[in-house]
């Protein structure tokens, strides 16, 4: 395996706002409901904390959760208590969480005469059956590392959670379709899609790709310890675990799809890429790929499986939609007509999240075309061929460059840094949900007894 001075990161998206702190697993074991918000609403709480572990107290700090009409909120029942922990449906924020007995938790509302019970509707208990799936994988890095095979890579143990819906209309199903859910760089998924899948009697599988490599979220800061797992390692884990999940007696191996967000969306794309398929040689293939706001890699031989691929992203995304349009165009020219990309006007990265934010991170130019040739070597190929740069022969990204002038240009287009908006975009989100339902119905649906059903998002 090639060793690089620093790990290559195209996109930094490990936001502190997406860190579901205080151990999310403990909440998953608690009784929970999912409720819909009937109007725009705000929750807030205030608490005190010590300054840098000293005896001095800070001022009261206030945190808010702003919810729009139609958003969802999880209610986790506290043990031996009548109160709830409220958690947003994307698991990014919770209210309240008392970390110390001395904390004073207060709640305030957007309108003084409105309480939380007044705005939550259509609450339903969430109950599923889970199985822990274990699989063997390898600690690999970029495409050229895959190209060399696995003999010089460390074998590691991976695992994930297979979750089956338990509502009455799903119980007669003998073999369930499954959707793989691949998290973003912060290690979380957007759960609205998961709830839709379970209501459609489709099981879900969440591989713990980061955890197999010793961290729970991607983190990149060259002044500190780096924790980064590439999308290519993610594709390896997804394809390795696919063969294990396919053997489960409750699973229909012909109806297994994969979807992901940001980092996970790139993983979903890479699992239909023949470059990876031919090296990893899985016995099974995914039936359907759904990618939300990914970065798209390029290959000298643009070849893929016959499974449909759908890419959705915004034209204001700090990941360049042009690279995904180029990738899909290459596939279409090679005869793959079921590969599509849709770009939403005005939508940013993470347009389906709760709320909005501005983040400092890597801004990638449409010229940062990361390209793997037939030898398995990784290049950056901007529009000017005179500025093409071979990352593999250079020994990696952050090493002494073989050509300092071209290297400086390459780093500028691939590692530009600045402020990036992330905004909820209702039109893009609603269109995405409609396309999601339609394609899941087309490629993963199972025949069940016809009953009157209503989804949370109807």
TAJO-V478690 format. One record per backbone hydrogen bond with DSSP energy under -1.0 kcal/mol. CO is the residue of the C=O (numbers start at 1). NH is the residue of the N-H. E is the energy in kcal/mol with one decimal. If there is no record, write none. Layout:
{{CO	NH	E} {CO	NH	E}}
This chain:
{{15	18	-1.5} {16	19	-1.7} {18	20	-1.0} {19	21	-1.7} {23	26	-1.2} {24	28	-1.7} {25	29	-1.0} {27	30	-1.8} {31	77	-2.5} {32	126	-1.9} {33	75	-2.4} {34	124	-1.9} {35	73	-2.4} {36	121	-3.1} {37	70	-3.1} {41	67	-3.2} {43	65	-3.2} {45	63	-2.5} {47	61	-2.4} {49	58	-3.0} {51	54	-2.3} {56	51	-2.3} {61	47	-1.7} {63	45	-2.2} {65	43	-2.7} {67	41	-2.9} {68	71	-2.5} {71	37	-2.9} {72	89	-1.3} {73	35	-2.5} {74	87	-2.2} {75	33	-1.7} {76	85	-2.7} {78	81	-1.1} {83	78	-2.0} {85	76	-2.8} {86	95	-3.1} {87	74	-3.5} {88	91	-2.2} {89	191	-1.2} {93	88	-2.4} {95	86	-3.6} {100	103	-1.3} {111	114	-2.0} {115	118	-1.4} {116	119	-1.3} {119	38	-2.9} {121	36	-2.9} {124	34	-2.3} {129	164	-3.4} {131	162	-3.1} {133	160	-2.1} {135	158	-3.3} {137	156	-2.4} {138	140	-1.3} {142	146	-1.4} {143	147	-2.3} {146	149	-2.1} {150	153	-1.9} {154	139	-2.5} {156	137	-2.8} {158	135	-2.6} {159	208	-2.8} {160	133	-3.0} {161	206	-2.1} {162	131	-2.6} {163	204	-2.3} {164	129	-2.2} {167	170	-2.0} {168	171	-1.1} {170	173	-1.5} {176	252	-2.8} {177	203	-2.4} {178	257	-2.8} {179	205	-2.1} {180	259	-2.5} {182	261	-1.5} {184	187	-2.6} {185	218	-2.7} {188	184	-2.2} {190	193	-1.1} {191	195	-2.4} {192	196	-1.7} {193	197	-2.4} {194	198	-2.3} {195	199	-2.1} {196	200	-1.4} {197	202	-2.5} {198	201	-1.5} {203	179	-2.1} {204	163	-3.4} {205	181	-2.8} {206	161	-1.7} {207	209	-1.4} {208	212	-1.4} {210	213	-2.1} {210	215	-1.6} {211	214	-1.6} {219	227	-2.4} {221	224	-2.3} {227	219	-4.0} {230	234	-1.7} {231	235	-2.3} {232	236	-1.8} {233	237	-2.3} {234	238	-2.5} {235	239	-2.4} {236	240	-2.4} {237	241	-2.9} {238	242	-1.6} {239	243	-1.1} {241	245	-3.0} {242	246	-2.3} {245	248	-1.6} {248	251	-1.8} {250	176	-4.1} {252	255	-2.0} {255	178	-2.1} {256	287	-3.1} {257	180	-3.1} {258	290	-2.2} {259	182	-2.4} {260	292	-2.3} {261	264	-2.3} {262	266	-1.8} {263	267	-1.6} {264	268	-2.2} {265	269	-1.8} {266	270	-2.6} {267	271	-1.5} {269	272	-1.8} {272	305	-2.0} {273	277	-2.3} {274	278	-2.8} {276	280	-3.1} {277	281	-2.6} {288	258	-2.4} {289	310	-2.0} {290	260	-1.6} {291	312	-2.6} {292	262	-2.9} {298	372	-2.0} {301	303	-1.4} {303	274	-1.9} {308	289	-2.1} {309	340	-2.9} {310	291	-3.2} {311	342	-3.0} {312	293	-3.3} {313	344	-2.8} {314	317	-1.1} {318	364	-1.6} {321	325	-2.2} {322	326	-2.3} {323	327	-2.1} {324	328	-2.6} {325	329	-2.2} {326	330	-2.3} {327	331	-2.0} {328	332	-2.7} {329	333	-2.4} {330	334	-1.1} {331	336	-2.5} {332	335	-1.7} {335	337	-1.0} {338	309	-1.9} {340	311	-2.2} {342	313	-2.1} {344	315	-2.2} {344	347	-1.3} {347	316	-2.5} {350	353	-1.6} {351	425	-2.4} {357	422	-3.0} {359	420	-3.0} {361	418	-2.1} {365	368	-2.0} {367	369	-2.3} {368	370	-1.0} {369	381	-2.6} {370	298	-2.6} {371	379	-3.3} {372	300	-2.6} {373	376	-1.9} {377	373	-2.3} {378	391	-1.5} {378	392	-1.6} {379	371	-2.6} {380	389	-2.4} {384	387	-2.3} {385	388	-1.3} {389	380	-2.4} {390	394	-1.3} {391	396	-2.1} {392	395	-1.3} {403	407	-2.7} {404	408	-2.1} {405	409	-1.5} {406	410	-2.7} {407	411	-2.6} {408	412	-1.6} {409	413	-2.0} {410	414	-1.8} {411	415	-2.1} {413	365	-3.0} {416	363	-4.6} {418	361	-2.2} {420	359	-2.8} {422	357	-2.8} {425	429	-2.7} {426	430	-2.9} {427	431	-2.3} {428	432	-2.3} {429	433	-2.4} {430	434	-2.1} {431	435	-2.5} {432	436	-2.7} {433	437	-2.6} {434	438	-2.3} {435	439	-2.4} {436	440	-2.4} {437	441	-2.5} {438	442	-1.8} {439	443	-2.3} {440	444	-2.7} {455	458	-1.4}}
